[in-house]
Amino acid sequence: MKITVCIGSSCHIKGSREVVEAFQEQIKASGLDDKVELSGTFCMGNCQKGVCVTVDDELFSVSADTVPAFFEEHVKAKVTA
């Protein structure tokens, strides 16, 4: 599974660095380093939606505070199913 976080200027201002760090923590804590690839990209074209994240090409908007619940629902549940 591939998670891509926007690190363009708008998302950076909205906290993309903290989102990346939160995803790194979740991946490590879940022991999914070998099943989840985390990467960054510049503008995804949805600046108004906050920190943009794609999971296997499906677009979402997250914040550092919502990453744990998002990870459980959209990543861990699918990878471990």
PyMOL Python script that loads the backbone (N, CA, C, O; Angstrom):
from pymol import cmd

cmd.read_pdbstr("""\
ATOM      1  N   MET A   1       0.843  -1.168   0.000  1.00  0.00           N
ATOM      2  CA  MET A   1       0.000   0.000   0.000  1.00  0.00           C
ATOM      3  C   MET A   1       0.891   1.234   0.000  1.00  0.00           C
ATOM      4  O   MET A   1       1.933   1.261   0.655  1.00  0.00           O
ATOM      5  N   LYS A   2       0.471   2.255  -0.741  1.00  0.00           N
ATOM      6  CA  LYS A   2       1.260   3.476  -0.835  1.00  0.00           C
ATOM      7  C   LYS A   2       0.480   4.666  -0.302  1.00  0.00           C
ATOM      8  O   LYS A   2      -0.646   4.924  -0.727  1.00  0.00           O
ATOM      9  N   ILE A   3       1.089   5.393   0.638  1.00  0.00           N
ATOM     10  CA  ILE A   3       0.532   6.633   1.170  1.00  0.00           C
ATOM     11  C   ILE A   3       1.404   7.769   0.657  1.00  0.00           C
ATOM     12  O   ILE A   3       2.624   7.743   0.819  1.00  0.00           O
ATOM     13  N   THR A   4       0.781   8.765   0.038  1.00  0.00           N
ATOM     14  CA  THR A   4       1.510   9.925  -0.446  1.00  0.00           C
ATOM     15  C   THR A   4       0.937  11.168   0.213  1.00  0.00           C
ATOM     16  O   THR A   4      -0.271  11.402   0.176  1.00  0.00           O
ATOM     17  N   VAL A   5       1.813  11.962   0.815  1.00  0.00           N
ATOM     18  CA  VAL A   5       1.405  13.182   1.504  1.00  0.00           C
ATOM     19  C   VAL A   5       1.873  14.382   0.691  1.00  0.00           C
ATOM     20  O   VAL A   5       3.025  14.434   0.260  1.00  0.00           O
ATOM     21  N   CYS A   6       0.983  15.342   0.483  1.00  0.00           N
ATOM     22  CA  CYS A   6       1.354  16.566  -0.214  1.00  0.00           C
ATOM     23  C   CYS A   6       2.253  17.396   0.697  1.00  0.00           C
ATOM     24  O   CYS A   6       1.931  17.636   1.861  1.00  0.00           O
ATOM     25  N   ILE A   7       3.381  17.829   0.149  1.00  0.00           N
ATOM     26  CA  ILE A   7       4.290  18.689   0.898  1.00  0.00           C
ATOM     27  C   ILE A   7       4.470  20.023   0.174  1.00  0.00           C
ATOM     28  O   ILE A   7       5.454  20.729   0.394  1.00  0.00           O
ATOM     29  N   GLY A   8       3.517  20.358  -0.685  1.00  0.00           N
ATOM     30  CA  GLY A   8       3.535  21.645  -1.373  1.00  0.00           C
ATOM     31  C   GLY A   8       3.330  22.775  -0.374  1.00  0.00           C
ATOM     32  O   GLY A   8       3.008  22.525   0.787  1.00  0.00           O
ATOM     33  N   SER A   9       3.510  23.992  -0.809  1.00  0.00           N
ATOM     34  CA  SER A   9       3.513  25.125   0.123  1.00  0.00           C
ATOM     35  C   SER A   9       2.213  25.276   0.918  1.00  0.00           C
ATOM     36  O   SER A   9       2.268  25.544   2.119  1.00  0.00           O
ATOM     37  N   SER A  10       1.059  25.114   0.292  1.00  0.00           N
ATOM     38  CA  SER A  10      -0.208  25.265   1.014  1.00  0.00           C
ATOM     39  C   SER A  10      -0.367  24.173   2.080  1.00  0.00           C
ATOM     40  O   SER A  10      -0.727  24.466   3.220  1.00  0.00           O
ATOM     41  N   CYS A  11      -0.104  22.943   1.715  1.00  0.00           N
ATOM     42  CA  CYS A  11      -0.221  21.846   2.683  1.00  0.00           C
ATOM     43  C   CYS A  11       0.881  21.932   3.741  1.00  0.00           C
ATOM     44  O   CYS A  11       0.667  21.560   4.895  1.00  0.00           O
ATOM     45  N   HIS A  12       2.041  22.417   3.352  1.00  0.00           N
ATOM     46  CA  HIS A  12       3.129  22.597   4.325  1.00  0.00           C
ATOM     47  C   HIS A  12       2.682  23.561   5.419  1.00  0.00           C
ATOM     48  O   HIS A  12       2.890  23.301   6.604  1.00  0.00           O
ATOM     49  N   ILE A  13       2.073  24.667   5.023  1.00  0.00           N
ATOM     50  CA  ILE A  13       1.587  25.658   5.984  1.00  0.00           C
ATOM     51  C   ILE A  13       0.514  25.048   6.887  1.00  0.00           C
ATOM     52  O   ILE A  13       0.395  25.424   8.054  1.00  0.00           O
ATOM     53  N   LYS A  14      -0.260  24.114   6.352  1.00  0.00           N
ATOM     54  CA  LYS A  14      -1.346  23.487   7.110  1.00  0.00           C
ATOM     55  C   LYS A  14      -0.882  22.288   7.941  1.00  0.00           C
ATOM     56  O   LYS A  14      -1.699  21.650   8.606  1.00  0.00           O
ATOM     57  N   GLY A  15       0.429  21.971   7.912  1.00  0.00           N
ATOM     58  CA  GLY A  15       0.947  20.935   8.797  1.00  0.00           C
ATOM     59  C   GLY A  15       1.362  19.628   8.164  1.00  0.00           C
ATOM     60  O   GLY A  15       1.322  18.592   8.828  1.00  0.00           O
ATOM     61  N   SER A  16       1.759  19.637   6.906  1.00  0.00           N
ATOM     62  CA  SER A  16       2.111  18.368   6.255  1.00  0.00           C
ATOM     63  C   SER A  16       3.306  17.680   6.928  1.00  0.00           C
ATOM     64  O   SER A  16       3.371  16.451   6.952  1.00  0.00           O
ATOM     65  N   ARG A  17       4.242  18.448   7.468  1.00  0.00           N
ATOM     66  CA  ARG A  17       5.383  17.822   8.147  1.00  0.00           C
ATOM     67  C   ARG A  17       4.912  16.994   9.344  1.00  0.00           C
ATOM     68  O   ARG A  17       5.368  15.869   9.547  1.00  0.00           O
ATOM     69  N   GLU A  18       4.010  17.553  10.122  1.00  0.00           N
ATOM     70  CA  GLU A  18       3.463  16.829  11.278  1.00  0.00           C
ATOM     71  C   GLU A  18       2.661  15.604  10.835  1.00  0.00           C
ATOM     72  O   GLU A  18       2.670  14.576  11.512  1.00  0.00           O
ATOM     73  N   VAL A  19       1.974  15.714   9.706  1.00  0.00           N
ATOM     74  CA  VAL A  19       1.209  14.582   9.170  1.00  0.00           C
ATOM     75  C   VAL A  19       2.165  13.459   8.769  1.00  0.00           C
ATOM     76  O   VAL A  19       1.915  12.293   9.075  1.00  0.00           O
ATOM     77  N   VAL A  20       3.253  13.803   8.087  1.00  0.00           N
ATOM     78  CA  VAL A  20       4.252  12.792   7.695  1.00  0.00           C
ATOM     79  C   VAL A  20       4.807  12.110   8.937  1.00  0.00           C
ATOM     80  O   VAL A  20       4.913  10.884   8.976  1.00  0.00           O
ATOM     81  N   GLU A  21       5.163  12.893   9.955  1.00  0.00           N
ATOM     82  CA  GLU A  21       5.707  12.320  11.190  1.00  0.00           C
ATOM     83  C   GLU A  21       4.689  11.415  11.877  1.00  0.00           C
ATOM     84  O   GLU A  21       5.051  10.363  12.403  1.00  0.00           O
ATOM     85  N   ALA A  22       3.418  11.816  11.874  1.00  0.00           N
ATOM     86  CA  ALA A  22       2.372  10.992  12.488  1.00  0.00           C
ATOM     87  C   ALA A  22       2.207   9.673  11.735  1.00  0.00           C
ATOM     88  O   ALA A  22       2.042   8.622  12.355  1.00  0.00           O
ATOM     89  N   PHE A  23       2.251   9.723  10.399  1.00  0.00           N
ATOM     90  CA  PHE A  23       2.176   8.484   9.626  1.00  0.00           C
ATOM     91  C   PHE A  23       3.384   7.594   9.902  1.00  0.00           C
ATOM     92  O   PHE A  23       3.236   6.379  10.031  1.00  0.00           O
ATOM     93  N   GLN A  24       4.567   8.174   9.994  1.00  0.00           N
ATOM     94  CA  GLN A  24       5.772   7.396  10.292  1.00  0.00           C
ATOM     95  C   GLN A  24       5.613   6.667  11.626  1.00  0.00           C
ATOM     96  O   GLN A  24       5.962   5.492  11.741  1.00  0.00           O
ATOM     97  N   GLU A  25       5.090   7.361  12.625  1.00  0.00           N
ATOM     98  CA  GLU A  25       4.869   6.750  13.943  1.00  0.00           C
ATOM     99  C   GLU A  25       3.870   5.603  13.863  1.00  0.00           C
ATOM    100  O   GLU A  25       4.090   4.540  14.443  1.00  0.00           O
ATOM    101  N   GLN A  26       2.765   5.821  13.138  1.00  0.00           N
ATOM    102  CA  GLN A  26       1.735   4.789  13.019  1.00  0.00           C
ATOM    103  C   GLN A  26       2.257   3.549  12.297  1.00  0.00           C
ATOM    104  O   GLN A  26       1.988   2.421  12.710  1.00  0.00           O
ATOM    105  N   ILE A  27       2.997   3.766  11.229  1.00  0.00           N
ATOM    106  CA  ILE A  27       3.548   2.644  10.459  1.00  0.00           C
ATOM    107  C   ILE A  27       4.506   1.839  11.322  1.00  0.00           C
ATOM    108  O   ILE A  27       4.444   0.610  11.345  1.00  0.00           O
ATOM    109  N   LYS A  28       5.384   2.523  12.027  1.00  0.00           N
ATOM    110  CA  LYS A  28       6.360   1.828  12.877  1.00  0.00           C
ATOM    111  C   LYS A  28       5.672   1.099  14.027  1.00  0.00           C
ATOM    112  O   LYS A  28       5.974  -0.063  14.298  1.00  0.00           O
ATOM    113  N   ALA A  29       4.748   1.783  14.703  1.00  0.00           N
ATOM    114  CA  ALA A  29       4.052   1.182  15.851  1.00  0.00           C
ATOM    115  C   ALA A  29       3.241  -0.047  15.446  1.00  0.00           C
ATOM    116  O   ALA A  29       3.059  -0.967  16.243  1.00  0.00           O
ATOM    117  N   SER A  30       2.761  -0.059  14.216  1.00  0.00           N
ATOM    118  CA  SER A  30       1.949  -1.181  13.728  1.00  0.00           C
ATOM    119  C   SER A  30       2.792  -2.299  13.131  1.00  0.00           C
ATOM    120  O   SER A  30       2.269  -3.361  12.793  1.00  0.00           O
ATOM    121  N   GLY A  31       4.103  -2.061  12.999  1.00  0.00           N
ATOM    122  CA  GLY A  31       4.978  -3.066  12.404  1.00  0.00           C
ATOM    123  C   GLY A  31       4.698  -3.298  10.926  1.00  0.00           C
ATOM    124  O   GLY A  31       4.871  -4.408  10.422  1.00  0.00           O
ATOM    125  N   LEU A  32       4.265  -2.251  10.235  1.00  0.00           N
ATOM    126  CA  LEU A  32       3.895  -2.399   8.828  1.00  0.00           C
ATOM    127  C   LEU A  32       4.915  -1.781   7.877  1.00  0.00           C
ATOM    128  O   LEU A  32       4.586  -1.464   6.733  1.00  0.00           O
ATOM    129  N   ASP A  33       6.144  -1.610   8.340  1.00  0.00           N
ATOM    130  CA  ASP A  33       7.204  -1.007   7.523  1.00  0.00           C
ATOM    131  C   ASP A  33       7.363  -1.716   6.174  1.00  0.00           C
ATOM    132  O   ASP A  33       7.664  -1.078   5.164  1.00  0.00           O
ATOM    133  N   ASP A  34       7.163  -3.011   6.163  1.00  0.00           N
ATOM    134  CA  ASP A  34       7.360  -3.788   4.939  1.00  0.00           C
ATOM    135  C   ASP A  34       6.121  -3.812   4.043  1.00  0.00           C
ATOM    136  O   ASP A  34       6.189  -4.308   2.918  1.00  0.00           O
ATOM    137  N   LYS A  35       4.981  -3.280   4.526  1.00  0.00           N
ATOM    138  CA  LYS A  35       3.748  -3.333   3.746  1.00  0.00           C
ATOM    139  C   LYS A  35       3.211  -1.966   3.340  1.00  0.00           C
ATOM    140  O   LYS A  35       2.342  -1.870   2.474  1.00  0.00           O
ATOM    141  N   VAL A  36       3.727  -0.912   3.964  1.00  0.00           N
ATOM    142  CA  VAL A  36       3.235   0.434   3.686  1.00  0.00           C
ATOM    143  C   VAL A  36       4.399   1.324   3.268  1.00  0.00           C
ATOM    144  O   VAL A  36       5.391   1.454   3.985  1.00  0.00           O
ATOM    145  N   GLU A  37       4.257   1.934   2.095  1.00  0.00           N
ATOM    146  CA  GLU A  37       5.259   2.859   1.581  1.00  0.00           C
ATOM    147  C   GLU A  37       4.742   4.281   1.789  1.00  0.00           C
ATOM    148  O   GLU A  37       3.626   4.603   1.381  1.00  0.00           O
ATOM    149  N   LEU A  38       5.548   5.127   2.420  1.00  0.00           N
ATOM    150  CA  LEU A  38       5.181   6.517   2.672  1.00  0.00           C
ATOM    151  C   LEU A  38       6.062   7.418   1.830  1.00  0.00           C
ATOM    152  O   LEU A  38       7.287   7.294   1.846  1.00  0.00           O
ATOM    153  N   SER A  39       5.433   8.328   1.091  1.00  0.00           N
ATOM    154  CA  SER A  39       6.215   9.251   0.266  1.00  0.00           C
ATOM    155  C   SER A  39       5.565  10.627   0.275  1.00  0.00           C
ATOM    156  O   SER A  39       4.437  10.800   0.739  1.00  0.00           O
ATOM    157  N   GLY A  40       6.295  11.591  -0.243  1.00  0.00           N
ATOM    158  CA  GLY A  40       5.788  12.948  -0.348  1.00  0.00           C
ATOM    159  C   GLY A  40       5.746  13.364  -1.802  1.00  0.00           C
ATOM    160  O   GLY A  40       6.453  12.806  -2.641  1.00  0.00           O
ATOM    161  N   THR A  41       4.912  14.346  -2.093  1.00  0.00           N
ATOM    162  CA  THR A  41       4.816  14.890  -3.439  1.00  0.00           C
ATOM    163  C   THR A  41       4.445  16.355  -3.333  1.00  0.00           C
ATOM    164  O   THR A  41       3.933  16.807  -2.308  1.00  0.00           O
ATOM    165  N   PHE A  42       4.704  17.084  -4.388  1.00  0.00           N
ATOM    166  CA  PHE A  42       4.286  18.478  -4.391  1.00  0.00           C
ATOM    167  C   PHE A  42       2.833  18.567  -4.818  1.00  0.00           C
ATOM    168  O   PHE A  42       2.196  17.538  -5.043  1.00  0.00           O
ATOM    169  N   CYS A  43       2.315  19.731  -4.932  1.00  0.00           N
ATOM    170  CA  CYS A  43       0.887  20.032  -5.059  1.00  0.00           C
ATOM    171  C   CYS A  43       0.057  18.962  -5.780  1.00  0.00           C
ATOM    172  O   CYS A  43       0.385  18.520  -6.881  1.00  0.00           O
ATOM    173  N   MET A  44      -1.036  18.565  -5.106  1.00  0.00           N
ATOM    174  CA  MET A  44      -1.984  17.609  -5.666  1.00  0.00           C
ATOM    175  C   MET A  44      -3.184  18.322  -6.290  1.00  0.00           C
ATOM    176  O   MET A  44      -4.090  17.677  -6.817  1.00  0.00           O
ATOM    177  N   GLY A  45      -3.185  19.653  -6.229  1.00  0.00           N
ATOM    178  CA  GLY A  45      -4.252  20.426  -6.848  1.00  0.00           C
ATOM    179  C   GLY A  45      -5.520  20.566  -6.029  1.00  0.00           C
ATOM    180  O   GLY A  45      -6.547  20.990  -6.559  1.00  0.00           O
ATOM    181  N   ASN A  46      -5.475  20.222  -4.760  1.00  0.00           N
ATOM    182  CA  ASN A  46      -6.647  20.340  -3.882  1.00  0.00           C
ATOM    183  C   ASN A  46      -6.296  21.156  -2.644  1.00  0.00           C
ATOM    184  O   ASN A  46      -6.627  20.771  -1.522  1.00  0.00           O
ATOM    185  N   CYS A  47      -5.632  22.270  -2.854  1.00  0.00           N
ATOM    186  CA  CYS A  47      -5.087  23.083  -1.757  1.00  0.00           C
ATOM    187  C   CYS A  47      -6.143  23.488  -0.727  1.00  0.00           C
ATOM    188  O   CYS A  47      -5.837  23.581   0.462  1.00  0.00           O
ATOM    189  N   GLN A  48      -7.361  23.725  -1.161  1.00  0.00           N
ATOM    190  CA  GLN A  48      -8.414  24.171  -0.256  1.00  0.00           C
ATOM    191  C   GLN A  48      -8.821  23.099   0.746  1.00  0.00           C
ATOM    192  O   GLN A  48      -9.473  23.407   1.743  1.00  0.00           O
ATOM    193  N   LYS A  49      -8.455  21.865   0.503  1.00  0.00           N
ATOM    194  CA  LYS A  49      -8.888  20.761   1.366  1.00  0.00           C
ATOM    195  C   LYS A  49      -7.919  20.442   2.502  1.00  0.00           C
ATOM    196  O   LYS A  49      -8.114  19.449   3.203  1.00  0.00           O
ATOM    197  N   GLY A  50      -6.901  21.240   2.699  1.00  0.00           N
ATOM    198  CA  GLY A  50      -5.986  20.977   3.804  1.00  0.00           C
ATOM    199  C   GLY A  50      -4.859  20.076   3.379  1.00  0.00           C
ATOM    200  O   GLY A  50      -4.499  20.050   2.202  1.00  0.00           O
ATOM    201  N   VAL A  51      -4.292  19.338   4.308  1.00  0.00           N
ATOM    202  CA  VAL A  51      -3.189  18.448   3.959  1.00  0.00           C
ATOM    203  C   VAL A  51      -3.769  17.275   3.174  1.00  0.00           C
ATOM    204  O   VAL A  51      -4.517  16.454   3.705  1.00  0.00           O
ATOM    205  N   CYS A  52      -3.405  17.223   1.906  1.00  0.00           N
ATOM    206  CA  CYS A  52      -3.922  16.180   1.017  1.00  0.00           C
ATOM    207  C   CYS A  52      -3.061  14.929   1.116  1.00  0.00           C
ATOM    208  O   CYS A  52      -1.833  14.994   1.159  1.00  0.00           O
ATOM    209  N   VAL A  53      -3.736  13.800   1.152  1.00  0.00           N
ATOM    210  CA  VAL A  53      -3.084  12.500   1.259  1.00  0.00           C
ATOM    211  C   VAL A  53      -3.780  11.552   0.301  1.00  0.00           C
ATOM    212  O   VAL A  53      -5.008  11.546   0.208  1.00  0.00           O
ATOM    213  N   THR A  54      -3.002  10.753  -0.409  1.00  0.00           N
ATOM    214  CA  THR A  54      -3.612   9.683  -1.188  1.00  0.00           C
ATOM    215  C   THR A  54      -3.189   8.347  -0.595  1.00  0.00           C
ATOM    216  O   THR A  54      -2.050   8.162  -0.166  1.00  0.00           O
ATOM    217  N   VAL A  55      -4.133   7.432  -0.585  1.00  0.00           N
ATOM    218  CA  VAL A  55      -3.874   6.054  -0.189  1.00  0.00           C
ATOM    219  C   VAL A  55      -4.252   5.220  -1.396  1.00  0.00           C
ATOM    220  O   VAL A  55      -5.424   5.121  -1.758  1.00  0.00           O
ATOM    221  N   ASP A  56      -3.246   4.621  -2.015  1.00  0.00           N
ATOM    222  CA  ASP A  56      -3.468   3.884  -3.264  1.00  0.00           C
ATOM    223  C   ASP A  56      -4.310   4.705  -4.242  1.00  0.00           C
ATOM    224  O   ASP A  56      -5.289   4.211  -4.801  1.00  0.00           O
ATOM    225  N   ASP A  57      -3.915   5.963  -4.438  1.00  0.00           N
ATOM    226  CA  ASP A  57      -4.514   6.897  -5.399  1.00  0.00           C
ATOM    227  C   ASP A  57      -5.901   7.417  -5.040  1.00  0.00           C
ATOM    228  O   ASP A  57      -6.525   8.083  -5.866  1.00  0.00           O
ATOM    229  N   GLU A  58      -6.408   7.138  -3.838  1.00  0.00           N
ATOM    230  CA  GLU A  58      -7.677   7.710  -3.390  1.00  0.00           C
ATOM    231  C   GLU A  58      -7.357   8.912  -2.510  1.00  0.00           C
ATOM    232  O   GLU A  58      -6.584   8.795  -1.559  1.00  0.00           O
ATOM    233  N   LEU A  59      -7.947  10.072  -2.820  1.00  0.00           N
ATOM    234  CA  LEU A  59      -7.611  11.330  -2.161  1.00  0.00           C
ATOM    235  C   LEU A  59      -8.392  11.557  -0.871  1.00  0.00           C
ATOM    236  O   LEU A  59      -9.600  11.331  -0.809  1.00  0.00           O
ATOM    237  N   PHE A  60      -7.672  12.010   0.160  1.00  0.00           N
ATOM    238  CA  PHE A  60      -8.254  12.338   1.456  1.00  0.00           C
ATOM    239  C   PHE A  60      -7.647  13.643   1.949  1.00  0.00           C
ATOM    240  O   PHE A  60      -6.635  14.104   1.421  1.00  0.00           O
ATOM    241  N   SER A  61      -8.265  14.231   2.956  1.00  0.00           N
ATOM    242  CA  SER A  61      -7.721  15.395   3.641  1.00  0.00           C
ATOM    243  C   SER A  61      -7.565  15.017   5.109  1.00  0.00           C
ATOM    244  O   SER A  61      -8.522  14.574   5.744  1.00  0.00           O
ATOM    245  N   VAL A  62      -6.359  15.192   5.649  1.00  0.00           N
ATOM    246  CA  VAL A  62      -6.099  14.813   7.040  1.00  0.00           C
ATOM    247  C   VAL A  62      -5.323  15.913   7.759  1.00  0.00           C
ATOM    248  O   VAL A  62      -4.807  16.844   7.142  1.00  0.00           O
ATOM    249  N   SER A  63      -5.255  15.776   9.079  1.00  0.00           N
ATOM    250  CA  SER A  63      -4.405  16.627   9.906  1.00  0.00           C
ATOM    251  C   SER A  63      -3.627  15.693  10.815  1.00  0.00           C
ATOM    252  O   SER A  63      -3.937  14.505  10.902  1.00  0.00           O
ATOM    253  N   ALA A  64      -2.630  16.216  11.485  1.00  0.00           N
ATOM    254  CA  ALA A  64      -1.840  15.372  12.382  1.00  0.00           C
ATOM    255  C   ALA A  64      -2.732  14.739  13.459  1.00  0.00           C
ATOM    256  O   ALA A  64      -2.493  13.608  13.881  1.00  0.00           O
ATOM    257  N   ASP A  65      -3.755  15.470  13.897  1.00  0.00           N
ATOM    258  CA  ASP A  65      -4.668  14.957  14.924  1.00  0.00           C
ATOM    259  C   ASP A  65      -5.546  13.810  14.431  1.00  0.00           C
ATOM    260  O   ASP A  65      -5.939  12.944  15.213  1.00  0.00           O
ATOM    261  N   THR A  66      -5.854  13.804  13.135  1.00  0.00           N
ATOM    262  CA  THR A  66      -6.746  12.766  12.612  1.00  0.00           C
ATOM    263  C   THR A  66      -6.003  11.555  12.058  1.00  0.00           C
ATOM    264  O   THR A  66      -6.631  10.553  11.712  1.00  0.00           O
ATOM    265  N   VAL A  67      -4.674  11.632  11.967  1.00  0.00           N
ATOM    266  CA  VAL A  67      -3.898  10.527  11.391  1.00  0.00           C
ATOM    267  C   VAL A  67      -4.125   9.195  12.106  1.00  0.00           C
ATOM    268  O   VAL A  67      -4.345   8.195  11.423  1.00  0.00           O
ATOM    269  N   PRO A  68      -4.084   9.121  13.447  1.00  0.00           N
ATOM    270  CA  PRO A  68      -4.250   7.801  14.081  1.00  0.00           C
ATOM    271  C   PRO A  68      -5.550   7.089  13.690  1.00  0.00           C
ATOM    272  O   PRO A  68      -5.520   5.912  13.329  1.00  0.00           O
ATOM    273  N   ALA A  69      -6.679   7.778  13.757  1.00  0.00           N
ATOM    274  CA  ALA A  69      -7.959   7.159  13.387  1.00  0.00           C
ATOM    275  C   ALA A  69      -8.000   6.866  11.891  1.00  0.00           C
ATOM    276  O   ALA A  69      -8.485   5.814  11.477  1.00  0.00           O
ATOM    277  N   PHE A  70      -7.494   7.791  11.083  1.00  0.00           N
ATOM    278  CA  PHE A  70      -7.444   7.597   9.632  1.00  0.00           C
ATOM    279  C   PHE A  70      -6.607   6.368   9.298  1.00  0.00           C
ATOM    280  O   PHE A  70      -7.011   5.547   8.474  1.00  0.00           O
ATOM    281  N   PHE A  71      -5.448   6.238   9.931  1.00  0.00           N
ATOM    282  CA  PHE A  71      -4.554   5.114   9.680  1.00  0.00           C
ATOM    283  C   PHE A  71      -5.245   3.793  10.014  1.00  0.00           C
ATOM    284  O   PHE A  71      -5.160   2.832   9.249  1.00  0.00           O
ATOM    285  N   GLU A  72      -5.922   3.750  11.147  1.00  0.00           N
ATOM    286  CA  GLU A  72      -6.635   2.526  11.545  1.00  0.00           C
ATOM    287  C   GLU A  72      -7.681   2.128  10.507  1.00  0.00           C
ATOM    288  O   GLU A  72      -7.784   0.960  10.133  1.00  0.00           O
ATOM    289  N   GLU A  73      -8.453   3.108  10.046  1.00  0.00           N
ATOM    290  CA  GLU A  73      -9.570   2.829   9.142  1.00  0.00           C
ATOM    291  C   GLU A  73      -9.156   2.592   7.693  1.00  0.00           C
ATOM    292  O   GLU A  73      -9.648   1.668   7.046  1.00  0.00           O
ATOM    293  N   HIS A  74      -8.255   3.423   7.188  1.00  0.00           N
ATOM    294  CA  HIS A  74      -7.965   3.400   5.755  1.00  0.00           C
ATOM    295  C   HIS A  74      -6.673   2.667   5.384  1.00  0.00           C
ATOM    296  O   HIS A  74      -6.438   2.375   4.211  1.00  0.00           O
ATOM    297  N   VAL A  75      -5.855   2.377   6.363  1.00  0.00           N
ATOM    298  CA  VAL A  75      -4.583   1.711   6.049  1.00  0.00           C
ATOM    299  C   VAL A  75      -4.497   0.365   6.757  1.00  0.00           C
ATOM    300  O   VAL A  75      -4.496  -0.683   6.111  1.00  0.00           O
ATOM    301  N   LYS A  76      -4.426   0.394   8.071  1.00  0.00           N
ATOM    302  CA  LYS A  76      -4.216  -0.835   8.837  1.00  0.00           C
ATOM    303  C   LYS A  76      -5.317  -1.867   8.588  1.00  0.00           C
ATOM    304  O   LYS A  76      -5.026  -3.050   8.409  1.00  0.00           O
ATOM    305  N   ALA A  77      -6.560  -1.434   8.574  1.00  0.00           N
ATOM    306  CA  ALA A  77      -7.674  -2.357   8.358  1.00  0.00           C
ATOM    307  C   ALA A  77      -7.578  -3.054   7.002  1.00  0.00           C
ATOM    308  O   ALA A  77      -7.966  -4.216   6.877  1.00  0.00           O
ATOM    309  N   LYS A  78      -7.071  -2.363   5.995  1.00  0.00           N
ATOM    310  CA  LYS A  78      -6.987  -2.947   4.659  1.00  0.00           C
ATOM    311  C   LYS A  78      -5.741  -3.803   4.488  1.00  0.00           C
ATOM    312  O   LYS A  78      -5.776  -4.833   3.814  1.00  0.00           O
ATOM    313  N   VAL A  79      -4.643  -3.375   5.099  1.00  0.00           N
ATOM    314  CA  VAL A  79      -3.376  -4.123   4.950  1.00  0.00           C
ATOM    315  C   VAL A  79      -3.419  -5.430   5.730  1.00  0.00           C
ATOM    316  O   VAL A  79      -2.867  -6.438   5.289  1.00  0.00           O
ATOM    317  N   THR A  80      -4.067  -5.414   6.878  1.00  0.00           N
ATOM    318  CA  THR A  80      -4.078  -6.609   7.732  1.00  0.00           C
ATOM    319  C   THR A  80      -5.299  -7.483   7.504  1.00  0.00           C
ATOM    320  O   THR A  80      -5.449  -8.520   8.150  1.00  0.00           O
ATOM    321  N   ALA A  81      -6.178  -7.072   6.585  1.00  0.00           N
ATOM    322  CA  ALA A  81      -7.398  -7.858   6.322  1.00  0.00           C
ATOM    323  C   ALA A  81      -7.083  -9.154   5.602  1.00  0.00           C
ATOM    324  O   ALA A  81      -7.990  -9.932   5.305  1.00  0.00           O
TER     325      ALA A  81
END
""", "prot")
cmd.dss("prot")
cmd.show_as("cartoon", "prot")
cmd.util.cbc("prot")
cmd.orient("prot")
